[in-house]
Amino acid sequence: MSKFTYMFITCTFLFIIIMSCYGCKQVEYGIDSKCCPMCSPGYFVHRHCTEYTVTTCLPCPSSTFIGEPSGLEKCRSCTTCDTNLGLRIQKNCTSVSDTTCDPLEGNFCSRFSPPSCSLAQKHTQCEPGQYIKQNGTASTDTVCTDCVGDTYSDGSFSTCRSHTQCKLMRKGGTSSSDAECEDVVTIIAIILSLLLLLTMMLIFFWCWEKRNIPV
C-alpha cells in the first residue's frame, strides 16, 4: 500500500469520525452510525433508538445518579462519605446529583474533588509553648506560633500570656508554663506561729525553772 493511499484512507476515516461527531444535535448521542435522543438527568438508556422508535429510558436505581442529559447505559454510583476519611454527609445523593461530603467537626478538607471534599484531616493541636494564631476551619488547618520572651502557653491559648511577677519565686516560668510564686502570707503566718510557739515554750521553761528554785 502506497503512502498516498494510506494517507487518503486515514484522512477519510478521520473525516467520517468528525462528521459523525458533528452530525448529532446537542441533545442527541451517536450510536451505530445514528443519532438517538439523550435521556434526561436521573435516567439511563434502557434501549437505544431505532429507525422507528425513540430511546427508551429508565430511572436510576437507588444510590445511583446521572446529573446531565446523556446516552449512558448505566447510572453512576453515589459517593459514600466515609467517617474513616474524616467525612460526613452535607447533602444526600439524589437521582440527578451526587452526595456532597464535608469534613467532620474538628477536621479540615485536605483533598477537594469538586463539588465535594474527598479526604479530611484532624486540625493540628498546638504544642505547649505555642499559641493558636488562627483557628482551624472546614477548609484550613490550625496555625500555631511559638511563644517568645517572658510569655507562655499550654497550647490552648489564643495568645501567649505574660509570666506572673512574683515577690518570692518558687519556680521560674517557661514557654509552656507560668512562674510559680511562694505564698508570702502563708510563710509569714508560719513564721509568726513558730515564733509564738517558741515564745510560749520559753515562758513555760522560765516558769518551770522559777518554781523549782529552792527558797
Secondary structure, 3 states (H helix, E strand, C coil): CCHHHHHHHHHHHHHHHHHHHHHCCCCEEEECCEEEECECCCEEEEECCCCCCCCEEEECCCCEECCCCECCCCCEECCCCCHHHCEEEEECCECCECCEEEECCCEEEEEEECCEEEEEEECCCCCCCEEEEECCCCCCCCEEEECCCCEECCCCCCCCEECCCCCCEEECCCCCCCCEECCHHHHHHHHHHHHHHHHHHHHHHHHHHHHCCCC
